[in-house]
Amino acid sequence: MVLSVAHIAEEQEKFIRQTLRTIERELHPSVTEDEEIIRRALFAVRNQSVVFHRYVSVFSVLTTTVKDVHPTEVMIDFLSNSITCTCPNNGWCRHKVSVLLSLYQHIDSVQEWISNWRSKKSVNLQALANVRTPDNWLKMVDEVLSHYLDGAVEIPSFLYLNIAENALEKLNKQIPFEREWQPIYRLFMELAVVYQLSRHFTDLESEFHVDHYQHFFDKRFQSIQKIVHEFSGKSRLFATDPFFDKMQIMLREVMLEREGFVSRRMNLYLLFWDEVFYEKRRVLEELIFLQEQKHTKIPELLIVFYIILKNYSALEENMRHIRPEHLEIYLGLVKFAYSKQNERAGEILLRSILPYLKGVIQKVQPAFRPYVVSSIYSLYEKMDLTEDEELLLYSSFGKDGVQPYSDYLLKQKRYEEWVALQQLYPSSIEYLEFYGLKEVVEEAPAVVLPLYHFYAMEEIKQKSRLHYKQAVRIWKKMKTAAKKAGKMNFWEEYIASIRNQYKRLRALQEELEKGNLFI
């Protein structure tokens, strides 16, 4: 049976058009390498270098060969919407594009598609890159993103990460040759992509969209953080100042003019002011600008510069107007203060937010509370708390703060309170031995006797031989502690009363005899 390419093209028209639209977005005529892919694919179509071998209609799989310097096999699986090529290139290659265009010519004009694609070229990226200015670099970003952002069609939220990575791949092909310029170029491009794409975030109330936008922010933040660490603290060329000035403006606008994801945007802002922007004139310039914004949505931004400049009176004044819903921002500012070795500012922040912790922690989903509590505790344990502050802190944690509170009581050698806490929030002897019980037995053996009794009784309540054996093991530990505390008379009276109280439990009596607890 003769293979009808025209019939296949008509049958799979939707896939062919959709895939070519994807190619239109991902291959940019301003990028030399992309233009070369399209040019050579068109050459292959015109020279009939695409050979269609077989089409398995049951599985909707088409196999072709493209005659090139080395013949390559291209296979399209229409059911899974995938296209593969045997050449070593990742992503789109001239072979895949030539096969798609060879099919497309049976349903529409290839020349018209090529003309429309080339018409989107407004500037030459290489020409912009050769004249090194911040505005040119920003135009390069605009040019590459124009494929995705032009038109009335709304971009699905799950595509933003893919768009960013595709755009950065093309932009990084124009990276300066000089080594000292390379990290600055990559940082500028990363920030510019976030700056431009975040303008187009929509439906910030939808959990579906929010999850994808957060993923986009997190991936870009990780990439930016890695670049920042490459040149943090190194000397810079005088010629790079205008690029840092532009990044300062873009970062400011990301904070003040975008919506949603305040904590994530703040993390980005803090990263730059911690490791990238360090000149005093830049700090003062930013502070003055922010102070002039009378209706800013994020007054916490001023705290960044009060920390840097050690303006404690202004910091305390700002903290009189706390917004509890921004607790995550305040915690980030505490870490920023410690990063700047400004412990006093960190303590002002921590003491100011202390009364609001309980309400915020209670709103956290139960599964995440232990992590949040642990993170908050790691900041407060650096401070000397008053007794009232201590009570306020640990009451805010609730049952999720048992472990931090236990650690605190051990450090303070408040062993009786430690024992009372373990009885209030029971766990197991094995767990407690791992988290401090051995220390208490060593330092204050008498205070643990009630704790051993409590856990032994919990085992007895289960009324099984297995639990009776565990109770005996606990009593053995209790006997050792009693001996260490010089309370063997108490021990003998205690174990005798236990034997008498549970004389009807034959299995327990047998385990007591085996345990040699009466010697």
C-alpha positions as CSV (number, residue, x, y, z in Angstrom):
1,M,0.0,0.0,0.0
2,V,1.4,3.4,-1.1
3,L,2.1,5.8,1.8
4,S,-0.1,8.9,1.4
5,V,1.8,11.8,3.1
6,A,-1.0,14.2,2.2
7,H,-3.5,11.9,4.0
8,I,-1.3,11.7,7.1
9,A,-0.9,15.5,7.1
10,E,-4.7,16.1,6.9
11,E,-5.3,13.5,9.6
12,Q,-2.7,15.0,12.0
13,E,-3.3,18.7,11.1
14,K,-4.0,19.8,14.6
15,F,-0.7,18.3,15.9
16,I,1.3,19.8,13.1
17,R,-0.1,23.3,13.5
18,Q,0.3,23.2,17.3
19,T,3.9,22.0,17.1
20,L,4.8,24.6,14.6
21,R,3.3,27.3,16.9
22,T,5.6,26.0,19.6
23,I,8.5,26.3,17.3
24,E,7.5,29.8,16.5
25,R,7.7,30.7,20.2
26,E,10.9,28.8,21.0
27,L,13.0,29.6,17.9
28,H,13.6,33.3,17.5
29,P,14.6,34.9,14.2
30,S,16.9,37.3,16.1
31,V,19.0,34.5,17.3
32,T,21.6,33.4,14.7
33,E,21.5,29.7,15.7
34,D,17.7,29.6,15.5
35,E,17.6,31.3,12.2
36,E,20.1,28.8,10.9
37,I,17.9,25.9,12.0
38,I,14.9,27.3,10.1
39,R,17.0,28.1,7.0
40,R,18.5,24.6,6.8
41,A,15.2,23.0,7.4
42,L,13.6,24.9,4.6
43,F,16.6,23.9,2.4
44,A,15.9,20.2,3.2
45,V,12.2,20.6,2.3
46,R,13.0,22.3,-1.1
47,N,15.6,19.7,-2.0
48,Q,13.2,16.9,-1.0
49,S,15.7,15.5,1.5
50,V,12.9,14.3,3.8
51,V,11.9,10.7,3.0
52,F,8.8,9.2,4.5
53,H,9.2,5.5,5.2
54,R,6.2,4.1,7.1
55,Y,3.2,5.0,9.1
56,V,1.7,2.6,11.6
57,S,-1.9,3.8,11.8
58,V,-2.8,1.6,14.7
59,F,-0.2,3.4,16.9
60,S,-0.2,6.7,14.9
61,V,3.6,6.5,14.5
62,L,5.4,8.0,11.5
63,T,9.0,7.2,10.6
64,T,11.1,9.3,8.3
65,T,14.7,9.9,7.3
66,V,16.4,13.3,6.6
67,K,19.2,13.1,4.1
68,D,22.0,15.2,5.6
69,V,25.7,15.0,5.9
70,H,24.9,12.0,8.1
71,P,21.3,10.7,7.4
72,T,19.1,10.9,10.5
73,E,15.9,9.2,11.5
74,V,13.0,11.3,12.8
75,M,10.0,9.6,14.4
76,I,6.7,11.3,15.3
77,D,4.4,9.6,17.8
78,F,1.1,11.5,17.3
79,L,-0.6,9.7,20.2
80,S,1.9,10.9,22.7
81,N,2.5,14.2,20.9
82,S,6.2,13.6,20.7
83,I,8.9,13.9,18.1
84,T,12.4,12.4,18.3
85,C,15.5,12.5,16.2
86,T,18.7,10.4,16.2
87,C,21.0,13.4,15.9
88,P,22.9,14.5,19.0
89,N,21.2,17.9,19.3
90,N,18.9,18.6,22.2
91,G,15.6,20.4,21.6
92,W,14.6,21.6,18.2
93,C,17.0,20.6,15.3
94,R,16.8,21.2,11.6
95,H,15.7,17.6,11.0
96,K,12.6,17.7,13.2
97,V,11.6,21.1,11.7
98,S,12.2,19.9,8.2
99,V,9.9,16.9,8.7
100,L,7.1,19.1,10.2
101,L,7.4,21.5,7.3
102,S,7.3,18.7,4.8
103,L,4.0,17.6,6.3
104,Y,2.8,21.2,6.6
105,Q,3.2,21.9,2.9
106,H,0.3,19.5,2.3
107,I,-2.1,21.6,4.3
108,D,-0.8,25.2,4.0
109,S,2.0,27.4,2.6
110,V,5.4,26.7,4.0
111,Q,6.8,30.0,2.5
112,E,4.1,32.0,4.2
113,W,4.9,30.3,7.5
114,I,8.6,31.1,7.1
115,S,7.8,34.7,6.1
116,N,5.6,35.2,9.2
117,W,8.3,33.8,11.4
118,R,11.0,36.0,10.0
119,S,8.8,39.1,10.2
120,K,9.0,38.9,14.0
121,K,12.6,39.8,13.9
122,S,12.8,43.5,15.0
123,V,16.4,43.7,16.1
124,N,19.6,41.7,15.9
125,L,20.7,40.3,19.3
126,Q,24.3,40.2,18.3
127,A,24.2,43.9,17.3
128,L,22.7,44.9,20.6
129,A,25.2,42.8,22.5
130,N,28.1,44.4,20.7
131,V,27.1,47.9,22.0
132,R,27.3,47.2,25.8
133,T,24.7,49.3,27.6
134,P,21.9,48.4,30.2
135,D,19.2,49.6,27.8
136,N,20.6,47.3,25.0
137,W,20.7,44.4,27.3
138,L,17.1,45.0,28.3
139,K,16.1,45.3,24.7
140,M,17.6,41.9,24.1
141,V,15.4,40.4,26.8
142,D,12.3,42.2,25.4
143,E,13.1,40.9,21.9
144,V,13.5,37.3,23.0
145,L,10.4,37.4,25.2
146,S,8.3,39.2,22.5
147,H,7.4,35.8,20.9
148,Y,5.7,34.7,24.1
149,L,4.2,38.0,25.4
150,D,2.9,39.7,22.2
151,G,-0.8,39.2,21.3
152,A,-4.0,38.8,23.2
153,V,-3.6,35.1,24.1
154,E,-3.1,34.6,27.8
155,I,0.0,32.5,28.7
156,P,-0.8,29.5,30.8
157,S,0.9,29.7,34.2
158,F,2.7,26.4,33.8
159,L,4.6,27.7,30.8
160,Y,6.4,30.6,32.6
161,L,9.3,28.5,33.9
162,N,9.8,27.0,30.4
163,I,9.6,30.4,28.8
164,A,12.2,31.8,31.2
165,E,14.6,28.9,30.7
166,N,14.2,29.0,26.9
167,A,14.7,32.8,26.8
168,L,17.8,32.6,29.0
169,E,19.3,29.9,26.9
170,K,19.1,32.2,23.9
171,L,20.3,35.3,25.8
172,N,23.3,33.4,27.2
173,K,24.5,32.7,23.7
174,Q,25.4,36.4,23.5
175,I,27.4,36.4,26.8
176,P,30.5,38.7,26.7
177,F,33.8,37.1,26.1
178,E,35.5,38.8,29.1
179,R,35.4,36.6,32.2
180,E,34.8,39.5,34.6
181,W,31.7,40.5,32.6
182,Q,30.1,37.1,32.4
183,P,28.5,36.7,35.9
184,I,27.2,40.3,35.7
185,Y,25.6,39.6,32.3
186,R,23.9,36.4,33.5
187,L,22.7,38.1,36.7
188,F,21.3,41.0,34.7
189,M,19.5,38.7,32.3
190,E,18.0,36.6,35.1
191,L,16.7,39.6,36.9
192,A,15.4,41.2,33.7
193,V,13.5,38.0,32.8
194,V,11.8,37.9,36.3
195,Y,11.2,41.7,35.9
196,Q,9.4,41.3,32.6
197,L,7.5,38.0,33.1
198,S,6.2,38.9,36.5
199,R,4.3,41.8,34.9
200,H,2.1,39.2,33.2
201,F,1.1,37.1,36.2
202,T,-2.7,36.8,36.3
203,D,-5.4,35.3,38.5
204,L,-3.3,35.4,41.7
205,E,-6.3,34.0,43.7
206,S,-6.2,30.6,41.9
207,E,-4.3,28.0,43.8
208,F,-3.4,26.3,40.4
209,H,-1.8,29.5,39.0
210,V,-0.2,30.5,42.3
211,D,1.6,27.1,42.6
212,H,3.1,27.5,39.1
213,Y,4.1,31.1,39.7
214,Q,5.8,30.2,43.0
215,H,7.7,27.4,41.3
216,F,8.8,29.9,38.7
217,F,10.0,32.3,41.4
218,D,11.8,29.6,43.4
219,K,13.7,28.2,40.4
220,R,14.8,31.7,39.3
221,F,15.8,32.7,42.8
222,Q,18.0,29.6,43.1
223,S,19.7,30.4,39.8
224,I,20.2,34.1,40.8
225,Q,21.5,33.1,44.2
226,K,24.1,30.8,42.6
227,I,25.3,33.6,40.2
228,V,25.4,36.2,43.1
229,H,27.7,33.9,45.1
230,E,30.1,33.7,42.1
231,F,31.2,37.3,42.3
232,S,30.0,38.5,45.8
233,G,32.8,40.5,47.4
234,K,35.0,40.6,44.3
235,S,36.2,43.9,42.8
236,R,34.2,45.3,39.9
237,L,35.0,47.3,36.9
238,F,34.0,51.0,36.9
239,A,32.2,50.3,33.6
240,T,29.8,47.9,35.2
241,D,28.2,50.6,37.5
242,P,25.4,51.5,35.0
243,F,24.3,47.9,34.9
244,F,24.1,47.7,38.7
245,D,22.1,51.0,38.6
246,K,19.7,49.4,36.2
247,M,19.4,46.2,38.3
248,Q,18.6,48.4,41.3
249,I,15.7,50.1,39.5
250,M,14.4,46.8,38.2
251,L,14.6,45.2,41.6
252,R,12.8,48.1,43.2
253,E,10.0,47.9,40.6
254,V,9.6,44.2,41.2
255,M,9.0,45.0,44.9
256,L,6.8,48.0,44.5
257,E,4.9,47.5,41.3
258,R,4.2,43.7,41.2
259,E,1.4,41.9,42.9
260,G,1.5,38.7,45.1
261,F,4.3,36.6,46.4
262,V,5.5,39.3,48.7
263,S,7.8,37.0,50.7
264,R,9.4,35.6,47.6
265,R,10.0,39.0,46.2
266,M,11.4,40.2,49.5
267,N,13.8,37.3,49.5
268,L,15.1,38.4,46.1
269,Y,15.4,42.0,47.4
270,L,17.3,41.0,50.5
271,L,19.7,38.8,48.5
272,F,20.7,41.8,46.3
273,W,21.1,44.2,49.2
274,D,23.0,41.6,51.2
275,E,25.5,40.5,48.6
276,V,25.3,42.7,45.4
277,F,24.5,46.3,46.4
278,Y,26.9,47.4,49.1
279,E,28.0,51.0,48.3
280,K,26.8,53.5,50.9
281,R,25.7,56.0,48.3
282,R,23.4,53.3,46.8
283,V,22.0,52.5,50.2
284,L,21.2,56.1,50.9
285,E,19.7,56.6,47.5
286,E,17.3,53.7,47.9
287,L,16.3,54.8,51.4
288,I,15.5,58.3,50.3
289,F,13.5,57.0,47.4
290,L,11.5,54.7,49.6
291,Q,10.9,57.4,52.2
292,E,9.4,59.5,49.5
293,Q,6.8,56.8,48.6
294,K,4.1,57.8,51.0
295,H,1.7,55.1,50.2
296,T,3.9,52.1,49.6
297,K,2.3,48.7,50.1
298,I,5.5,47.3,51.7
299,P,6.7,49.7,54.5
300,E,8.9,46.8,55.7
301,L,11.4,47.7,52.9
302,L,12.6,50.6,55.0
303,I,13.7,48.2,57.7
304,V,16.4,46.8,55.3
305,F,18.2,50.1,55.3
306,Y,17.7,50.8,59.0
307,I,19.5,47.6,59.6
308,I,22.3,48.4,57.2
309,L,22.7,51.9,58.6
310,K,22.2,50.8,62.2
311,N,19.4,53.3,62.7
312,Y,17.8,51.7,65.8
313,S,15.4,54.5,66.7
314,A,13.9,54.4,63.2
315,L,13.7,50.6,63.3
316,E,11.9,50.6,66.6
317,E,9.5,53.3,65.3
318,N,8.7,51.2,62.2
319,M,8.2,48.1,64.3
320,R,5.4,49.8,66.3
321,H,3.2,49.2,63.2
322,I,3.6,45.5,62.7
323,R,1.5,43.6,60.2
324,P,1.2,40.0,61.6
325,E,0.4,38.7,58.2
326,H,3.9,39.6,57.1
327,L,5.6,37.5,59.8
328,E,7.6,35.7,57.1
329,I,9.0,39.0,56.0
330,Y,10.1,40.0,59.5
331,L,11.8,36.6,60.0
332,G,13.6,37.1,56.7
333,L,14.7,40.6,58.0
334,V,16.0,39.0,61.2
335,K,18.2,36.7,59.1
336,F,19.3,39.6,57.1
337,A,20.3,41.5,60.2
338,Y,22.4,38.6,61.5
339,S,23.9,38.3,58.0
340,K,25.0,41.9,58.4
341,Q,26.3,41.1,61.8
342,N,23.8,43.5,63.4
343,E,22.6,41.4,66.4
344,R,20.9,44.4,68.0
345,A,18.6,44.9,65.1
346,G,17.8,41.2,65.0
347,E,16.8,41.3,68.6
348,I,14.7,44.4,68.2
349,L,12.8,42.6,65.4
350,L,12.4,39.4,67.3
351,R,11.1,41.0,70.5
352,S,8.7,43.1,68.4
353,I,7.1,40.2,66.7
354,L,7.0,37.9,69.8
355,P,3.4,38.9,70.8
356,Y,2.1,38.0,67.4
357,L,3.7,34.6,66.9
358,K,0.9,32.5,68.4
359,G,-1.8,33.8,66.1
360,V,0.4,33.3,63.0
361,I,1.6,29.8,64.0
362,Q,-2.0,28.6,64.6
363,K,-2.9,29.6,61.0
364,V,-0.1,27.4,59.6
365,Q,-1.2,24.0,58.3
366,P,-0.6,21.3,61.0
367,A,1.8,19.4,58.8
368,F,4.1,22.4,58.4
369,R,4.0,23.7,62.0
370,P,6.9,21.7,63.4
371,Y,9.1,23.1,60.6
372,V,7.9,26.7,61.2
373,V,8.4,26.3,64.9
374,S,11.9,24.9,64.5
375,S,12.9,27.7,62.1
376,I,11.6,30.4,64.5
377,Y,13.2,28.8,67.5
378,S,16.6,28.7,65.8
379,L,16.5,32.5,65.7
380,Y,15.3,33.0,69.3
381,E,17.7,30.6,70.9
382,K,20.5,33.1,70.1
383,M,18.9,35.6,72.5
384,D,18.8,36.0,76.3
385,L,15.1,36.0,77.0
386,T,13.4,37.3,80.1
387,E,11.1,34.9,82.0
388,D,8.0,36.6,80.6
389,E,9.4,36.5,77.0
390,E,10.3,32.9,77.4
391,L,6.8,31.9,78.5
392,L,5.3,33.9,75.7
393,L,7.6,32.3,73.1
394,Y,6.9,28.7,74.2
395,S,3.2,29.2,74.7
396,S,3.1,30.5,71.1
397,F,4.6,27.2,69.9
398,G,2.1,25.0,71.7
399,K,2.6,21.2,71.4
400,D,4.8,21.7,68.3
401,G,7.3,23.5,70.5
402,V,7.8,20.7,73.0
403,Q,11.2,19.8,71.5
404,P,12.6,23.3,71.4
405,Y,11.3,24.0,74.9
406,S,12.9,20.7,76.1
407,D,16.2,21.8,74.7
408,Y,15.9,25.2,76.3
409,L,15.1,23.7,79.8
410,L,18.1,21.3,79.5
411,K,20.4,24.2,78.7
412,Q,19.1,26.1,81.7
413,K,19.4,22.9,83.8
414,R,15.8,23.2,84.8
415,Y,15.3,19.5,85.2
416,E,12.1,19.3,87.2
417,E,10.3,21.5,84.6
418,W,11.8,19.3,81.9
419,V,10.3,16.2,83.6
420,A,6.9,17.8,84.0
421,L,6.9,18.8,80.3
422,Q,7.5,15.2,79.2
423,Q,4.6,14.0,81.3
424,L,2.4,16.7,79.9
425,Y,3.3,15.8,76.3
426,P,4.1,12.0,76.5
427,S,6.3,10.3,73.9
428,S,8.4,7.2,74.8
429,I,11.3,6.4,77.0
430,E,13.4,5.5,73.9
431,Y,12.7,9.0,72.4
432,L,13.5,10.8,75.7
433,E,16.8,8.9,76.1
434,F,17.8,10.2,72.7
435,Y,16.7,13.8,73.5
436,G,18.0,14.5,77.0
437,L,16.8,11.9,79.6
438,K,20.3,10.4,80.0
439,E,21.6,13.9,80.9
440,V,18.9,14.4,83.5
441,V,19.6,11.0,85.0
442,E,23.3,11.9,85.3
443,E,22.7,15.4,86.7
444,A,19.5,15.0,88.8
445,P,18.5,11.3,89.1
446,A,15.9,11.9,91.8
447,V,13.7,14.1,89.6
448,V,13.3,11.4,86.9
449,L,11.7,8.8,89.2
450,P,8.1,10.2,88.7
451,L,8.8,10.2,84.9
452,Y,9.8,6.5,84.9
453,H,6.7,5.7,87.0
454,F,4.5,7.6,84.5
455,Y,5.7,5.7,81.5
456,A,5.7,2.3,83.3
457,M,2.0,2.9,84.2
458,E,1.3,3.7,80.5
459,E,2.6,0.3,79.5
460,I,0.6,-1.5,82.2
461,K,-2.6,0.0,80.9
462,Q,-2.1,-1.9,77.6
463,K,-2.6,-5.3,79.5
464,S,-0.4,-7.5,77.4
465,R,2.8,-9.5,78.2
466,L,4.7,-7.5,75.6
467,H,3.9,-4.2,77.4
468,Y,4.5,-5.8,80.8
469,K,8.1,-6.6,79.6
470,Q,8.5,-3.0,78.5
471,A,7.3,-1.8,81.9
472,V,9.9,-4.0,83.6
473,R,12.6,-2.5,81.4
474,I,11.5,1.0,82.5
475,W,11.5,-0.1,86.1
476,K,15.1,-1.4,85.7
477,K,16.1,2.1,84.6
478,M,14.1,3.6,87.5
479,K,16.0,1.3,89.9
480,T,19.3,2.5,88.5
481,A,18.3,6.1,88.9
482,A,17.1,5.5,92.4
483,K,20.4,3.9,93.4
484,K,22.3,6.8,91.8
485,A,20.1,9.3,93.8
486,G,20.6,7.3,97.1
487,K,16.9,6.5,97.3
488,M,17.0,2.7,97.5
489,N,14.6,2.7,100.5
490,F,12.1,4.5,98.4
491,W,12.7,2.0,95.6
492,E,12.1,-1.0,97.7
493,E,8.8,0.4,99.1
494,Y,7.8,1.5,95.6
495,I,8.3,-1.8,93.8
496,A,6.7,-3.7,96.7
497,S,3.6,-1.6,96.4
498,I,3.5,-2.2,92.6
499,R,3.7,-6.0,93.2
500,N,0.9,-5.8,95.7
501,Q,-1.3,-3.5,93.6
502,Y,-1.1,-5.8,90.5
503,K,-1.0,-9.2,92.3
504,R,-3.9,-10.4,90.1
505,L,-1.9,-9.8,86.9
506,R,-0.1,-13.2,86.7
507,A,1.8,-12.3,83.5
508,L,3.1,-9.1,85.1
509,Q,4.1,-10.9,88.3
510,E,6.1,-13.4,86.2
511,E,7.9,-10.6,84.3
512,L,8.6,-8.8,87.7
513,E,10.3,-12.1,88.9
514,K,12.3,-12.4,85.8
515,G,13.5,-8.8,86.0
516,N,15.1,-9.3,89.4
517,L,13.6,-6.1,90.6
518,F,13.4,-7.2,94.2
519,I,17.0,-7.8,94.9
